[in-house]
Amino acid sequence: MFDKLAFIEERYEFLSQKISDPAVIADNESWRAFCKEQADITPIVEKYRQYQAAKQTIADGREMLVETSDKDMEDMIRAEMDEAAQNIRRYEEELKILLLPKDPNDEKNVIIEIRGGAGGDEAALFAAALLRMYTMYAETRRWRIEMLNSSETDIGGFKEVSFMLEGRGAYSRLKFESGVHRVQRVPSTESSGRIHTSTVTVAVLPEVEELEVSINPGDLRIDVFRAGGPGGQCVNTTDSAVRITHLPTGLVVSCQDEKSQHKNKDKAMKILRSRLYELMQEAQHAEIAQDRKNQVGTGDRSERIRTYNFPQGRVTDHRIGLTLHKLEAVLNGALDEIIDALVTADQSEKLKAEME
């Protein structure tokens, strides 16, 4: 591990020289690539230097203990050495995590698709509640929110809704949200007071650039139609809605939220690229199935990952056995406690796999 850290530190110094070189600065593409690489390894180098400083504190302390005969000075030196030793143990664990292979998608924006599952109107209403939860969380992170497509119901729910969250690290924070979210509550439309169980499916896709997924225009069938909404809302008088079918895979994406056909097509293509990328990733994951078993969540949309129980005011994440009795706060966007626990559990599984 320490040989690798020493190499990374050398690479960091090399990159520092490169990004200050006028010849590299003149080549904007190379300069940006070097800056990005340096930014990626900066947290590792900073932590490694903290580790080295703590080691040096212990070495210096030993020398000073030999030279001093003052009791108070000895006590102070030993206290500093004890603190440095504790820091070293902590830094070593943090460095192990920092050296874990990075998910190449972690820094990307995300496209989130929410669909009502079992439960009819109640599922659609909870889909709206999850949309609100994720957008409120995004606001706390100061991410930009862009609606892509939606299909609303007469009572204010969503049959399905797609939106993008733009911000550094958005995918790294939300990638474990993919799966089935279950809600247990008395529906507002239910007069008998019986608790119903409904489900909503969430898919979290990294935003994909055109260069990352090549789409042959000849593989697409593009249809335009007139947008519509519940109760006559959002009805256009022109054919601005767009439906794109990717013929080789059968994937179909529709967008109708914009009044411009061109904007709807652009948004539909964003979603299509991300879905195709997801299919490519699933094929790769199938080849390394054991690795997927060692992860916190497989991202499978059929996997029940979380239950929101209204009568007891609790949220339970079934993958890590975490239960929080703060349902209202979670639905108001307080997701960090759950997300942090999922990230920690995933890192632990990866560390075990590395050791094996």
Secondary structure as GFF3:
##gff-version 3
##sequence-region A 1 356
A	DSSP	alpha_helix	2	18	.	.	.	ID=ss1
A	DSSP	alpha_helix	22	26	.	.	.	ID=ss2
A	DSSP	alpha_helix	28	67	.	.	.	ID=ss3
A	DSSP	alpha_helix	71	98	.	.	.	ID=ss4
A	DSSP	beta_strand	110	116	.	.	.	ID=ss5
A	DSSP	alpha_helix	121	141	.	.	.	ID=ss6
A	DSSP	beta_strand	144	152	.	.	.	ID=ss7
A	DSSP	beta_strand	158	166	.	.	.	ID=ss8
A	DSSP	alpha_helix	170	174	.	.	.	ID=ss9
A	DSSP	three_ten_helix	175	177	.	.	.	ID=ss10
A	DSSP	beta_strand	179	185	.	.	.	ID=ss11
A	DSSP	beta_strand	196	206	.	.	.	ID=ss12
A	DSSP	three_ten_helix	217	219	.	.	.	ID=ss13
A	DSSP	beta_strand	220	225	.	.	.	ID=ss14
A	DSSP	three_ten_helix	230	232	.	.	.	ID=ss15
A	DSSP	beta_strand	241	246	.	.	.	ID=ss16
A	DSSP	beta_strand	251	255	.	.	.	ID=ss17
A	DSSP	alpha_helix	261	287	.	.	.	ID=ss18
A	DSSP	alpha_helix	289	293	.	.	.	ID=ss19
A	DSSP	beta_strand	304	309	.	.	.	ID=ss20
A	DSSP	beta_strand	314	317	.	.	.	ID=ss21
A	DSSP	beta_strand	322	324	.	.	.	ID=ss22
A	DSSP	alpha_helix	327	331	.	.	.	ID=ss23
A	DSSP	alpha_helix	336	355	.	.	.	ID=ss24
###
